[in-house]
């Protein structure tokens, strides 16, 4: 599959990109009095990642336990109300919820103060293009000698974030082989881009999805959609968003289908993304989309992907993943669903 090769190459380039080191001149003081001179790497899921000169790799600090901080770096700052700022950060006093002062980069001398608990993400932006990426690469492999079965799964997520907009590419590939049965493959690539609107937590988005499934005899199913989204919840513990819109779907099936050629359908689009975090330990991500056909009333597609991370050490985690796709009215004699699970190692990069 051409799109599969392009996506793998894209992810490989991102993962191999060199990340330049900053000076360890940031200062963090914890509520118990501990003082760290370090480089602040970012904040995500309630964990402030910092790099110490005398420690190999990064360490995670609980954001709610930070009493004071100073940094001359530029950060992309996201709040739970959906506001986004770029600037230098520092605390303005000692309290249980110290206000964070942000010196706006585009307007020198202009400063805003935000309660610490309301800041949900910090990302370095001063290192150029490559430092705006974050993501993960996940692998899984299962082998059974009894029936000579092999199953593998490879997936990756890459995100690029700016002040008012962000883009993301998700890729999932699975292969299963059993003695006496045909080889089955499934490849899915999802591309999305979103931009914040003037109203807090509202955004508009565009998405493209490409699916190949030998189980459902889909050579290539292309879905293009656009719509409006809203964050129902956006905190250091969880993020829940919903999207609604319209789009177009084109599906090319196997040669045995009664419906020859490519099926083109106007569709509606309802999707949700759920993320949950637990300090330094676990991370859950779930995406699901419901795609009812407009020009083929009664037909509905449903796609879902989920992955659960358990942190092992540094950027290495163990993952459990699930994928699935369903069609309520496929061509005659074709399966209505294709789904599976996998477990293996994950490597994360950037502020994730």
Buried (B, 14 or more C-beta within 10 A) or exposed (E): BEBBEEBBEBBEEBBEEEBEEBEBEBBBBBBEEEEBEBBBBBBBBBBBBBBBEEEEEBBBBBBBEBBBBBBEBBBBBBBBEBBBBBBBBBBEEEEEEBBBBBBBBEEEEEBBEBEBBBBBBBBBBBBEEBBBBBBBBBBBEBEEEEEEBBBBBBBBBBBBBBBEBBBBBBBBBBBBBBEEEEEBBBBBBBBBBBEBBEEBBEBBBBBBBBBBBBBBBBBBBBBBBBBEBBBEBBBBEBBBBBBBBEBBBEBBBEEEBEEEEEBEBEBBBBBBBBBBBBBBEBBBBBBBBBBBBBEBEEBBBBBBBBBBBEBEEEBEBBBBBBBBBBBEEBBEEBEEBBEBBBBBBBBBBBBB
